[in-house]
């Protein structure tokens, strides 16, 4: 998954495999129940990137992508 997104150098994967994060980017898979009626065989992912070169915080990115993915799963898109 990391190769498909910029800003994922030195990325780490969470134990459950749902989140990949680095100091400057993150990718998160929403809950498995979050599906599009147009594409029921596909999962929804959230992607964030930081483009400020002197800002790198892997823990902050991990926390952010986890919260962002939860918000996506709780949104009308997944209901």
MIDRENLO-520610 format. One line per field, with one value per atom (N, C-alpha, C, CB): residue number from 1; z, x, y. Coordinates in nm, 2 decimals, decimal comma. Atoms other than C-alpha are relative to their C-alpha. Glycine has a CB too. Layout:
<sites>
nr	NUM  ...
up	Z  ...
east	X  ...
north	Y  ...
</sites>
This chain:
<sites>
nr	1  1  1  1  2  2  2  2  3  3  3  3  4  4  4  4  5  5  5  5  6  6  6  6  7  7  7  7  8  8  8  8  9  9  9  9  10  10  10  10  11  11  11  11  12  12  12  12  13  13  13  13  14  14  14  14  15  15  15  15  16  16  16  16  17  17  17  17  18  18  18  18  19  19  19  19  20  20  20  20  21  21  21  21  22  22  22  22  23  23  23  23  24  24  24  24  25  25  25  25  26  26  26  26  27  27  27  27  28  28  28  28  29  29  29  29  30  30  30  30  31  31  31  31  32  32  32  32  33  33  33  33  34  34  34  34  35  35  35  35  36  36  36  36  37  37  37  37  38  38  38  38  39  39  39  39  40  40  40  40  41  41  41  41  42  42  42  42  43  43  43  43  44  44  44  44  45  45  45  45  46  46  46  46  47  47  47  47  48  48  48  48  49  49  49  49  50  50  50  50  51  51  51  51  52  52  52  52  53  53  53  53  54  54  54  54  55  55  55  55  56  56  56  56  57  57  57  57  58  58  58  58  59  59  59  59  60  60  60  60  61  61  61  61  62  62  62  62  63  63  63  63  64  64  64  64  65  65  65  65  66  66  66  66  67  67  67  67  68  68  68  68  69  69  69  69  70  70  70  70  71  71  71  71  72  72  72  72  73  73  73  73  74  74  74  74  75  75  75  75  76  76  76  76  77  77  77  77  78  78  78  78  79  79  79  79
up	0,00  0,00  0,00  0,12  -0,01  0,08  -0,13  0,09  0,13  -0,27  -0,08  -0,08  0,08  -0,41  0,05  0,01  -0,05  -0,19  0,03  0,13  -0,04  -0,15  0,15  -0,08  -0,14  0,19  0,09  0,04  -0,08  0,31  0,03  -0,06  -0,03  0,35  0,14  -0,04  -0,14  0,66  0,07  0,08  -0,06  0,72  0,09  -0,11  -0,09  0,99  -0,01  0,15  0,01  0,99  0,14  -0,09  -0,13  1,29  0,01  0,03  -0,02  1,44  -0,08  0,14  0,06  1,29  -0,15  0,05  0,14  0,94  -0,07  -0,06  0,05  0,90  -0,03  0,09  0,01  0,93  -0,04  0,12  0,04  0,76  0,02  -0,14  -0,03  0,88  0,01  0,13  -0,01  0,87  0,06  -0,14  -0,06  1,00  -0,09  0,02  0,09  0,69  -0,08  -0,09  0,08  0,56  0,07  -0,14  -0,06  0,66  -0,10  0,13  0,07  0,50  0,10  -0,12  -0,09  0,69  -0,07  0,11  0,05  0,60  0,10  -0,02  -0,09  0,74  0,04  -0,07  -0,05  0,91  -0,12  0,09  0,11  0,69  -0,04  0,04  0,03  0,71  -0,09  0,13  0,08  0,52  -0,14  0,05  0,14  0,16  -0,08  -0,02  0,09  -0,13  -0,08  -0,11  0,07  -0,29  -0,15  0,01  0,14  -0,63  -0,02  -0,04  0,00  -0,54  0,12  -0,02  -0,13  -0,27  0,02  0,00  -0,02  -0,34  0,04  -0,13  -0,03  -0,26  0,14  -0,10  -0,13  0,08  -0,02  0,09  0,00  0,16  0,09  0,05  -0,07  0,26  0,02  -0,07  -0,02  0,40  -0,02  0,14  0,02  0,30  0,04  -0,15  -0,04  0,45  -0,03  0,15  0,02  0,36  0,05  -0,16  -0,05  0,51  -0,10  0,15  0,10  0,26  0,06  -0,11  -0,06  0,51  0,03  0,12  -0,01  0,49  0,15  -0,09  -0,13  0,85  0,11  0,04  -0,10  1,01  -0,02  -0,02  0,01  1,08  0,14  -0,06  -0,13  1,36  -0,02  0,08  0,03  1,32  0,10  0,00  -0,10  1,64  -0,03  0,14  0,04  1,54  -0,12  -0,02  0,12  1,20  0,03  -0,11  -0,04  1,35  0,07  0,09  -0,07  1,59  -0,10  0,11  0,09  1,31  -0,10  -0,08  0,10  1,05  0,07  -0,07  -0,07  1,32  0,02  0,13  -0,02  1,41  -0,13  0,08  0,13  1,05  -0,06  -0,10  0,06  0,94  0,08  0,01  -0,08  1,23  -0,04  0,15  0,05  1,12  -0,13  0,00  0,13  0,77  0,02  -0,09  -0,03  0,90  0,06  0,08  -0,07  1,11  -0,09  0,13  0,09  0,82  -0,08  -0,10  0,08  0,59  -0,11  -0,05  0,11  0,32  0,04  -0,03  -0,04  0,53  0,07  0,09  -0,08  0,68  -0,09  0,07
east	0,08  0,00  0,09  -0,09  -0,08  0,28  0,06  0,12  -0,06  0,43  -0,10  0,04  0,10  0,10  -0,01  -0,13  0,02  0,12  0,13  -0,08  -0,11  0,37  0,01  0,00  -0,02  0,51  0,00  -0,10  0,00  0,53  0,13  -0,10  -0,13  0,90  0,01  0,11  -0,02  0,99  -0,14  0,08  0,13  0,62  0,00  -0,10  0,02  0,50  -0,15  0,03  0,13  0,20  -0,05  0,00  0,05  -0,03  -0,02  -0,14  0,01  -0,07  -0,12  -0,01  0,12  -0,42  0,00  -0,13  -0,01  -0,30  -0,09  -0,02  0,10  -0,56  0,06  -0,12  -0,05  -0,33  0,15  -0,02  -0,14  0,00  0,04  0,03  -0,03  0,18  0,15  -0,07  -0,14  0,50  -0,01  0,07  0,00  0,60  -0,07  0,14  0,06  0,46  -0,12  0,11  0,11  0,18  -0,07  0,04  0,07  -0,08  -0,11  -0,05  0,11  -0,33  -0,08  0,05  0,08  -0,62  -0,12  -0,04  0,11  -0,88  -0,12  0,02  0,11  -1,23  -0,05  -0,11  0,06  -1,44  -0,05  -0,12  0,04  -1,53  -0,14  0,03  0,14  -1,89  -0,02  -0,08  0,01  -1,82  0,02  0,11  -0,01  -1,90  -0,09  -0,05  0,07  -2,02  -0,10  0,09  0,09  -2,34  0,04  -0,15  -0,05  -2,18  0,12  0,04  -0,12  -1,87  0,01  0,13  0,00  -1,96  0,12  -0,13  -0,11  -1,65  0,13  0,02  -0,11  -1,42  -0,01  0,02  0,00  -1,31  0,03  0,10  -0,03  -1,29  0,12  -0,12  -0,12  -0,95  0,01  0,12  -0,03  -0,85  0,15  -0,04  -0,14  -0,52  0,03  0,04  -0,04  -0,34  0,15  -0,03  -0,14  -0,01  0,04  0,03  -0,05  0,20  0,11  0,06  -0,09  0,39  0,10  -0,07  -0,10  0,59  0,12  -0,06  -0,11  0,94  0,06  0,11  -0,06  1,04  -0,10  0,05  0,10  0,73  -0,01  -0,14  0,01  0,75  -0,03  0,13  0,04  0,56  -0,08  -0,08  0,06  0,48  -0,12  0,10  0,10  0,28  -0,13  0,05  0,12  0,06  -0,07  0,05  0,06  0,00  -0,08  0,11  0,08  -0,10  -0,13  0,09  0,13  -0,35  -0,09  0,04  0,09  -0,48  -0,07  0,08  0,06  -0,54  -0,10  0,11  0,10  -0,71  -0,13  0,06  0,12  -0,95  -0,07  0,04  0,06  -1,00  -0,08  0,11  0,06  -1,08  -0,13  0,09  0,12  -1,33  -0,11  0,03  0,09  -1,49  -0,06  0,06  0,05  -1,52  -0,10  0,11  0,09  -1,68  -0,13  0,07  0,12  -1,93  -0,08  0,04  0,07  -2,02  -0,11  0,11  0,11  -2,32  0,05  -0,08  -0,05  -2,10  0,00  0,14  -0,01  -2,08  -0,13  0,12  0,12  -2,43  -0,10  -0,06
north	-0,12  0,00  0,13  0,00  -0,12  0,25  0,04  -0,03  -0,04  0,25  0,08  -0,13  -0,07  0,39  0,15  -0,07  -0,14  0,71  0,06  -0,01  -0,08  0,98  0,03  0,14  -0,04  1,08  -0,12  0,10  0,12  0,72  -0,07  -0,10  0,05  0,67  -0,04  0,10  0,05  0,47  -0,02  0,10  0,02  0,39  -0,12  -0,01  0,11  0,16  -0,04  0,05  0,06  -0,07  -0,03  -0,13  0,04  -0,11  -0,15  0,08  0,14  -0,45  -0,06  -0,03  0,05  -0,49  0,01  0,06  -0,01  -0,40  0,11  -0,13  -0,10  -0,12  0,14  0,02  -0,13  0,18  -0,01  0,08  -0,01  0,27  0,14  -0,05  -0,14  0,58  0,03  0,05  -0,05  0,78  0,13  0,00  -0,14  1,12  0,10  0,04  -0,10  1,29  -0,05  0,04  0,05  1,07  -0,12  -0,04  0,11  0,81  -0,05  0,03  0,06  0,57  -0,09  -0,09  0,08  0,41  -0,06  0,09  0,07  0,16  0,02  -0,15  -0,01  0,23  -0,14  0,08  0,12  -0,03  -0,09  0,03  0,08  -0,33  0,02  -0,15  -0,02  -0,24  0,13  0,02  -0,12  0,09  -0,04  0,10  0,04  0,01  0,10  -0,15  -0,08  0,21  -0,09  0,07  0,08  0,08  -0,01  0,06  0,01  0,16  -0,10  0,14  0,09  -0,05  -0,08  0,09  0,08  -0,30  -0,09  -0,08  0,09  -0,51  0,08  -0,07  -0,09  -0,21  0,06  0,11  -0,06  -0,07  0,15  -0,07  -0,14  0,30  0,02  0,08  -0,04  0,44  0,15  -0,06  -0,14  0,77  0,02  0,05  -0,02  0,92  0,15  -0,02  -0,13  1,22  0,02  0,03  -0,03  1,39  0,13  -0,01  -0,12  1,66  0,05  -0,01  -0,05  1,88  0,10  0,06  -0,09  2,09  -0,08  0,07  0,09  1,95  -0,01  0,05  0,00  2,04  -0,05  0,14  0,05  1,88  -0,15  0,06  0,14  1,51  -0,06  -0,07  0,06  1,33  -0,12  0,11  0,12  0,97  -0,03  -0,12  0,03  0,94  0,09  0,03  -0,08  1,24  -0,04  0,15  0,05  1,10  -0,13  -0,03  0,13  0,76  0,04  -0,09  -0,04  0,93  0,07  0,09  -0,07  1,15  -0,09  0,10  0,09  0,87  -0,09  -0,08  0,08  0,66  0,07  -0,05  -0,08  0,94  0,04  0,13  -0,03  1,04  -0,12  0,05  0,12  0,69  -0,04  -0,12  0,03  0,65  0,11  0,02  -0,10  0,98  -0,03  0,14  0,04  0,85  -0,11  -0,05  0,11  0,53  0,04  -0,11  -0,05  0,73  0,10  0,07  -0,10  0,96  -0,06  0,06  0,05  0,94  -0,09  0,12  0,08  0,79  -0,15  0,04  0,14  0,47  -0,05  -0,02  0,04  0,46  -0,06  0,12
</sites>
